[in-house]
Amino acid sequence: MLKLDLSKTLGMVSDEELQNLKPMAELALSNLTEKKGAGSEFTGWTRLPEDYDKEEYERILKASEKIKSNSDALVVIGIGGSYLGAKAAVEMLTHSFLNSVKHTHRPGCEIYFLGQNMSSDYLHDFLEAIEGKDISVNVISKSGTTTEPAIAFRIMKKYMEDKYGREKARERIFATTDEHKGALKTLADGEGYETFVVPDDIGGRYSVLTAVGLLPMACAGIDIDEVMDGAGKAMEEYLNADFSSNDCMKYAAARNILTRKGKDIEILVSYEPSLVYFAEWWKQLYGESEGKGGKGIFPASVNFSTDLHSMGQFIQDGKRNLFETVLSVEKARRDFRIEEDEKNLDGLNFLKGMTMNEINRNAMKGTLIAHNDGGVPNIIIETDEINPENFGRLVYFFELACGISAYILGVNPFDQPGVEDYKKNMFALLGKPGYEELRKELTEKLK
């Protein structure tokens, strides 16, 4: 269940303004589903919950069972959209201390992520963490030449072959990559790795419901049938409801109304630590999709009540150029009740009999009122609980709303021209062949 609440936007998102954006939102949705908008060749995700490769899906389930049976841990190698969706799902839907608890407290493997940075300290710490463990590797890259995951896989390929021998290592390495071409596809075919597909019509940040996200999820013990079912229900609802009852279109419209009023920063707020990486996935989705051509709403995130003791001051009393989107979860998966203390030295006996979730929910309500009083409009997206079905719903909701919102803004949601700039400079400074002139230019700039 998902429900949009615009009642706390301080009158900045009126029914009249929503109606004024209705034609643009409806056109944006039509352009997405009918493949008429900019970047339409990358809109395969819009029908993915019903139109996916069923044979590959069964292979994902089979591979996950194999990995869980012979491995203590799965190492997922990827960056950006090749890891954030899986990381978000694992953090949201499994144990908060997945890699530390006894195996009886988790239905799947430990999950480690590599290739999302180029830190030598992180790499050394990771290698120490997996010492003595049986592992499998899932390398995820459309091309196989993206620097960060390519370096990580070069290291892990040697590690696996040294540990298991080449023949046994190939049984523990799984590649998620292009169906037909690219360096990783060529290597995987040559070595005999089992491969899964990054679809041509789905970009990385929209790929969490493909093999990119599904294989790590399944290995972590997450019920991916429920994930896909939730996404399917969201697809059915948001592609067919008219504007008046379509929360997805209304959310996209509301954030565009707010940015036209100078609210150029959107902060995704959660009150559960398990949602921190969901917010990281959301930030990439919206930042990379909308931030181009001098346009876009800057996506940020906070996790309350932790960040109320840091970022809370700025949100409450700082520059009024932001709005919050609160991801509200009604029920806890497991709750904890506060007991009375005889001495009451901390003065908390007034909480006796309450659950932690009650306290957390009241912190949310109090913060919402305070931030409204401070002039911060709040959009609220409510869900009943954290579970695989609602994860699928949320992923589809935010993906579709992102596409609609970007079209309203007047940008292509599916390209990322600015991402390439740092890569060219990095390659030049590292001495990659073909970048000699740029290297000279950059060397001068660094003096």
C-alpha positions in Angstrom: 0.0 0.0 0.0 1.2 3.5 -0.9 -0.6 6.7 -0.3 0.3 10.3 -1.2 -0.5 13.1 1.2 -0.1 16.7 0.0 -2.0 18.3 3.0 1.3 19.5 4.6 2.7 21.5 1.7 1.6 24.8 3.3 -0.8 25.6 0.6 2.0 25.7 -2.0 0.5 22.8 -3.9 -3.1 23.7 -4.5 -5.7 21.7 -6.3 -5.9 24.4 -9.0 -2.1 24.2 -9.6 -2.2 20.5 -9.8 -5.0 20.7 -12.4 -2.9 23.2 -14.3 -0.1 20.6 -14.6 -2.5 17.7 -15.3 -2.1 18.0 -19.2 1.7 18.0 -18.9 1.7 15.0 -16.5 -0.7 13.0 -18.7 1.4 13.8 -21.8 4.5 12.8 -20.0 3.0 9.5 -18.9 1.8 8.9 -22.5 5.2 9.6 -23.9 6.8 7.1 -21.5 4.4 4.3 -22.2 4.1 4.9 -25.9 7.8 5.5 -26.4 7.4 9.0 -27.9 9.5 11.1 -25.5 13.2 11.9 -25.4 15.3 8.7 -24.6 12.3 6.5 -25.4 14.7 3.7 -26.3 15.3 3.3 -22.6 11.8 2.9 -21.3 11.6 -0.9 -21.2 11.2 -0.7 -17.4 7.7 0.8 -17.7 6.3 -2.7 -18.6 9.0 -4.8 -16.9 6.9 -6.2 -14.1 4.8 -8.1 -16.6 7.2 -8.2 -19.6 10.3 -9.8 -18.4 12.3 -12.9 -19.4 10.7 -15.7 -17.5 13.4 -18.2 -18.5 16.1 -16.0 -17.1 14.0 -15.3 -14.0 14.0 -19.1 -13.3 17.8 -19.2 -13.8 18.2 -16.4 -11.3 16.3 -18.4 -8.7 18.3 -21.5 -9.5 21.6 -19.7 -9.4 20.7 -18.1 -6.0 19.9 -21.5 -4.6 23.3 -22.8 -5.8 25.1 -19.8 -4.3 23.3 -20.1 -1.0 24.2 -23.8 -0.8 27.9 -23.5 -1.5 28.8 -20.0 -0.3 29.0 -18.1 2.9 28.9 -14.8 1.1 28.1 -13.3 -2.3 30.3 -10.4 -3.5 28.4 -8.0 -5.7 30.7 -5.9 -7.9 29.2 -2.8 -9.5 28.8 0.9 -9.2 25.8 3.3 -9.5 22.8 1.6 -10.8 24.6 -1.7 -10.9 24.8 -1.8 -7.1 22.6 0.8 -5.4 19.3 -0.9 -6.1 20.5 -4.2 -4.7 22.1 -2.5 -1.8 18.9 -0.7 -1.1 16.9 -3.9 -1.1 19.4 -5.8 1.1 19.5 -3.0 3.7 15.7 -2.5 3.6 14.5 -6.1 3.7 17.1 -8.1 5.6 18.7 -8.0 9.1 20.3 -4.7 10.0 23.5 -6.6 10.8 23.2 -9.2 8.0 26.9 -10.0 7.7 27.5 -10.2 11.5 24.6 -12.3 12.8 24.6 -16.1 13.0 23.3 -17.8 9.8 20.2 -18.9 11.7 19.0 -15.3 11.7 19.2 -14.9 7.9 17.6 -16.9 5.1 20.4 -16.2 2.6 24.1 -15.4 2.3 26.1 -12.6 3.6 26.3 -9.9 1.0 29.4 -7.7 0.3 29.7 -4.9 -2.2 32.8 -4.1 -4.1 33.7 -1.9 -7.1 31.7 1.1 -6.0 34.8 3.1 -5.1 38.6 3.1 -5.7 39.7 3.1 -2.0 42.6 0.9 -1.3 41.7 0.9 2.4 38.2 -0.3 1.7 39.6 -3.1 -0.5 42.0 -4.3 2.2 39.3 -4.2 4.8 37.0 -6.2 2.5 39.6 -8.9 1.9 40.1 -9.3 5.6 36.3 -9.5 6.1 35.9 -12.4 3.7 39.0 -14.3 4.9 38.2 -17.9 5.4 34.7 -17.7 3.8 33.5 -19.6 0.8 32.3 -16.9 -1.7 30.7 -16.4 -5.0 31.0 -13.3 -7.2 28.4 -11.4 -9.2 30.0 -8.9 -11.4 27.6 -6.3 -12.9 28.6 -4.1 -15.8 27.0 -3.3 -19.1 30.3 -2.8 -20.8 32.8 -4.4 -18.5 35.2 -1.4 -18.9 33.8 1.0 -16.2 36.9 1.7 -14.2 35.8 1.0 -10.6 34.1 -2.4 -11.1 36.6 -3.4 -13.8 39.5 -2.9 -11.3 37.6 -4.8 -8.6 36.8 -7.7 -10.8 40.3 -8.0 -12.1 41.4 -8.3 -8.5 38.6 -10.7 -7.5 39.0 -12.9 -10.6 42.6 -13.6 -9.6 41.5 -14.1 -5.9 38.9 -16.7 -6.9 41.3 -18.5 -9.2 44.0 -18.6 -6.6 41.5 -19.8 -4.0 39.6 -22.4 -6.0 41.5 -23.0 -9.2 40.3 -21.7 -12.6 37.9 -24.6 -13.2 36.1 -24.3 -9.8 36.2 -20.5 -9.8 34.2 -20.2 -13.0 31.4 -22.1 -11.3 31.3 -19.4 -8.6 31.5 -16.3 -10.9 28.3 -14.9 -12.4 28.3 -12.0 -14.9 25.3 -9.6 -15.4 26.1 -7.7 -18.6 25.1 -6.9 -22.2 23.4 -9.8 -23.9 25.6 -9.7 -27.0 28.7 -7.5 -26.8 31.2 -5.8 -24.6 34.4 -6.7 -22.7 32.7 -8.5 -19.8 30.4 -10.5 -22.1 33.4 -11.6 -24.2 35.3 -12.6 -21.0 32.3 -14.4 -19.5 31.7 -16.4 -22.7 35.4 -17.2 -22.9 35.7 -18.4 -19.3 32.3 -20.1 -19.2 30.7 -18.0 -16.5 26.9 -18.1 -16.2 25.5 -14.8 -17.5 22.5 -12.7 -17.0 21.3 -9.7 -19.0 21.3 -6.0 -18.5 18.5 -5.2 -21.0 19.3 -2.8 -23.9 16.2 -0.7 -23.2 16.7 -0.3 -19.5 19.4 2.1 -18.1 21.4 1.3 -15.0 19.5 3.4 -12.5 16.2 1.9 -13.7 17.5 -1.7 -13.6 16.9 -2.8 -10.0 14.0 -5.1 -11.0 16.2 -6.9 -13.6 18.8 -9.5 -13.0 21.0 -6.5 -11.8 19.0 -6.4 -8.6 17.2 -9.6 -8.5 20.1 -12.0 -8.2 21.7 -10.3 -5.2 18.3 -10.0 -3.6 17.5 -13.7 -4.0 20.9 -14.6 -2.6 20.2 -12.5 0.5 17.0 -14.5 1.0 14.6 -11.9 -0.2 11.4 -13.2 -1.9 11.8 -11.7 -5.4 8.4 -13.1 -6.4 6.9 -10.7 -3.9 9.1 -7.9 -5.1 7.9 -8.3 -8.7 4.3 -8.8 -7.5 4.5 -5.4 -5.8 6.0 -3.7 -8.8 3.3 -5.3 -11.0 0.5 -4.0 -8.8 2.1 -0.5 -8.9 2.3 -0.7 -12.7 -1.3 -1.7 -13.0 -2.4 1.1 -10.7 -0.3 4.0 -12.0 -0.5 3.3 -15.7 -4.3 3.1 -15.7 -5.5 5.5 -13.1 -6.5 9.0 -14.3 -4.8 12.1 -12.9 -7.4 12.7 -10.2 -6.6 9.3 -8.5 -3.0 8.8 -9.7 -0.6 9.5 -6.8 2.4 8.9 -9.0 1.5 11.7 -11.5 0.5 14.0 -8.6 3.8 13.5 -6.8 5.6 14.4 -10.1 3.4 17.4 -10.5 3.7 18.6 -6.9 7.5 18.6 -6.9 7.5 20.6 -10.1 5.1 23.1 -8.6 7.4 23.5 -5.6 10.5 24.0 -7.7 8.8 26.7 -9.7 8.3 28.5 -6.3 12.0 28.4 -5.5 12.1 25.1 -3.7 15.1 23.6 -5.6 16.2 21.0 -3.0 14.1 17.9 -2.2 15.1 16.0 0.9 13.9 12.4 1.2 13.2 11.8 4.9 13.0 8.4 6.5 12.7 7.3 10.1 14.1 3.8 9.7 17.9 3.1 9.3 17.0 0.3 6.9 15.9 3.0 4.4 19.2 4.9 4.2 20.3 3.1 1.1 16.9 3.3 -0.5 17.4 7.0 -0.3 20.8 6.6 -1.9 19.2 4.8 -4.8 16.5 7.5 -5.0 19.2 10.2 -5.1 20.9 8.6 -8.1 17.6 8.0 -9.8 16.5 11.7 -9.6 19.9 13.4 -9.6 21.1 11.6 -12.8 17.7 11.8 -14.5 16.9 15.4 -13.9 20.1 17.3 -13.3 21.1 18.5 -16.8 20.8 21.5 -19.0 20.9 23.8 -16.0 17.7 22.3 -14.7 16.7 19.8 -12.0 15.7 19.5 -8.3 18.7 18.7 -6.1 18.0 15.4 -4.3 19.2 15.0 -0.8 18.3 12.7 2.1 18.2 12.5 5.9 17.5 9.7 8.3 15.6 10.9 11.4 15.7 11.0 14.3 19.5 10.6 13.9 19.9 13.6 11.6 17.6 15.8 13.6 20.6 16.3 15.8 22.7 17.6 12.9 20.8 18.6 9.7 17.6 19.3 11.6 18.8 22.8 12.5 19.3 23.8 8.9 16.0 22.3 7.8 14.1 24.0 10.6 15.7 27.4 10.5 18.0 27.7 7.4 17.4 29.0 3.9 13.9 28.4 2.6 14.8 26.8 -0.7 13.9 23.2 0.2 11.0 20.8 0.7 10.8 17.4 2.3 9.3 14.2 1.0 8.7 12.0 4.0 8.7 8.2 3.5 6.4 7.2 6.4 6.2 3.5 7.5 3.1 2.8 9.7 4.1 -0.6 11.3 7.4 -2.0 12.5 8.3 -5.5 11.5 9.3 -6.2 15.1 8.5 -3.9 18.0 10.0 -3.3 21.4 8.0 -2.1 24.5 9.5 0.3 27.1 9.4 -1.0 30.6 9.1 1.0 33.8 12.3 1.7 35.8 12.0 1.9 39.5 14.4 4.8 40.0 13.4 6.7 36.9 16.7 8.6 36.9 16.4 9.3 33.2 12.8 10.7 33.6 11.4 8.4 30.9 8.8 6.5 32.9 6.1 8.5 31.1 7.0 6.2 28.1 6.2 3.0 30.0 4.1 0.6 28.0 4.7 2.4 24.7 6.5 0.7 21.9 9.6 2.0 20.1 7.5 2.4 16.9 4.9 4.5 18.8 7.7 6.8 20.0 9.3 6.9 16.5 6.0 7.7 14.9 5.4 10.6 17.3 8.8 11.9 16.6 7.8 12.0 13.0 4.6 13.8 13.7 6.3 16.3 16.0 9.0 17.0 13.4 6.5 17.4 10.6 4.6 20.1 12.6 7.9 21.8 13.6 9.2 21.9 10.0 5.9 23.2 8.7 5.9 25.9 11.4 9.4 26.7 10.1 8.1 27.2 6.6 9.1 23.9 5.0 6.5 22.2 2.8 6.2 18.4 3.3 5.0 15.8 0.9 4.2 12.5 2.6 4.3 9.1 1.0 2.8 6.5 3.4 3.3 2.8 3.3 1.9 0.3 5.8 5.1 -1.7 6.4 8.5 -2.6 5.1 8.3 -5.8 3.1 9.3 -7.1 -0.4 6.0 -6.3 -2.0 6.2 -2.7 -0.9 9.8 -2.4 -2.0 8.6 -3.4 -5.5 5.8 -0.8 -5.2 8.2 2.0 -4.1 10.7 1.2 -6.8 8.1 1.4 -9.5 6.4 4.4 -8.0 9.6 6.5 -7.9 10.9 5.3 -11.3 7.6 6.3 -13.0 7.3 9.5 -11.1 10.9 10.4 -12.1 10.2 9.9 -15.8 7.1 12.0 -15.6 8.7 14.7 -13.6 11.8 14.9 -15.9 9.5 15.3 -19.0 7.6 18.1 -17.2 10.9 19.8 -16.4 11.8 19.4 -20.1 14.8 17.1 -19.9 15.7 13.6 -21.1 15.4 11.3 -18.0 17.6 8.6 -19.6 20.9 10.2 -20.6 23.8 11.4 -18.4 26.1 13.5 -20.5 27.8 15.1 -17.5 29.0 11.9 -16.0 31.5 11.4 -18.8 33.4 14.6 -18.1 35.2 13.4 -15.0 36.0 10.1 -16.7 37.9 11.8 -19.5 39.9 13.9 -17.1 40.7 10.9 -14.9 41.8 8.8 -17.9 44.1 11.6 -19.1 45.7 12.1 -15.7 46.2 8.3 -15.4 48.0 8.3 -18.8 45.5 6.3 -20.8 46.5 6.1 -24.5 44.7 8.6 -26.7 44.4 11.3 -24.0 47.9 12.9 -24.3 46.7 16.4 -25.3 44.1 16.5 -22.6 46.7 15.4 -20.1 48.9 18.4 -21.0 46.0 20.7 -20.7 45.0 19.4 -17.3 48.5 19.4 -16.0 48.7 23.1 -16.7 45.4 23.7 -14.9 46.6 21.9 -11.9 49.7 24.1 -11.5 
